[in-house]
């Protein structure tokens, strides 16, 4: 702040942490004007730099002046290594720490997608103008905005000089923004004023003040929700790929003289489709079947949500009349593919089966274009039933706040449904 006062003509961009506190300070317009005029002998304005090149130039200038004025303190803070105790004396009277705590909750209420919608925001702007007009008609009313109106009000205040001129011109006073009232109890200042604002709005404009998507959402409960890890998601969401079997081999098997060994692979898909491939007779070791021409024996599309079955049968014979099965193995590759992490270019898969005699059958495969498949979740609505409101709203928490029971009252009932 003293830097702005010392270099009023300079185009300066504050570091991220400083900008956030500056933001919170401006949302108390009277305190901001009073504090800045006392500290800097000026009333600093503020602007948003949308273009990167504009911001980069302002950062370069601010950083140079910062390092000149405060050589022992970095312009930008490493948020991963912030010292525990940073204390500075200040002449700012407004409690910025408490303001930052309050404003950190505001974002939760305006972070839903419709707050990015241009039609919604244009309506919010018109409602803000009517809100200010309502204040002019009722100067003694502690007006409480809906969140769409409050967002536009915040935006106006973040241009402090323009906001001062506008409100002084229209209201003949510097309209303050008081967010210190947070008690939403039935007889609190906030609740009484909120109801009064709604009534006055309806009397004046013949329409309801609260509209969809603009009301109090309750406390941010995200910290109480379990945040799914990538592994959790992979465990729930199926994967899909092209599974390519490159080779089949048989280890720890003693192939005797004049013996030949052969086999077949059978594939059964969930659709009921069946296919099979022959493994040509071999008379030498190592016992391995490959396709040198194509580089693979077979391939098929796999969805881990469905159970594809691979059955491999290997048999050997001393002569064409006597054939003996060496091994019959059944593989369910969906289970193995489901356990493979995403992010590898071409993951490999090794399926193996050990016979009682110790022979090992191995299928070597590659997973082509392995990716997570989109899943569609469905909400099954439950039936409403009459239940007693719990004694503590902590046992009944969610996106809609449920108030505590009034003192002395018991067995208050409501309608509740459990959805799945």
Buried (B, 14 or more C-beta within 10 A) or exposed (E): BEBBBEBEEEBBBBBEEBEBBBBBBBBBBBBBBBBBEEBBEEBBBBEEBEEEEBEEBBBEBBBEBBEEEEEEEEBEBEEEEEEEEEEEEEEBEBBBEEBBEBBEEBEBBBEEEEBEEEEBBEBBBEBBEBBBBBBEEBEEEBBBBBBBBBBBBBBBBBBBEEBBEBBEEBBEEBBEBBBEBEEEEEEEBBBBBBEBBBEBBEEBEEEEBBBEBBBBBBEBEEEEEEEEEEEEEBEEBBBBBEBBBBBBBBBEBEBEEEBBBBBEBBBBBEEEEEEEBEBEEBEEEEBBBBEEEEEBBBBBEBBBBEEBBBBBBBBBBEEEEEEEEBBBBEBEBBEBBBEBEEEEEEBEBEBEBBBEEEBBBBBBBBBBEBEBEEEEEEEEEEEEEEEEBBEEBEEBBEEEBBEEBEEEEEEEEEEBEEEE
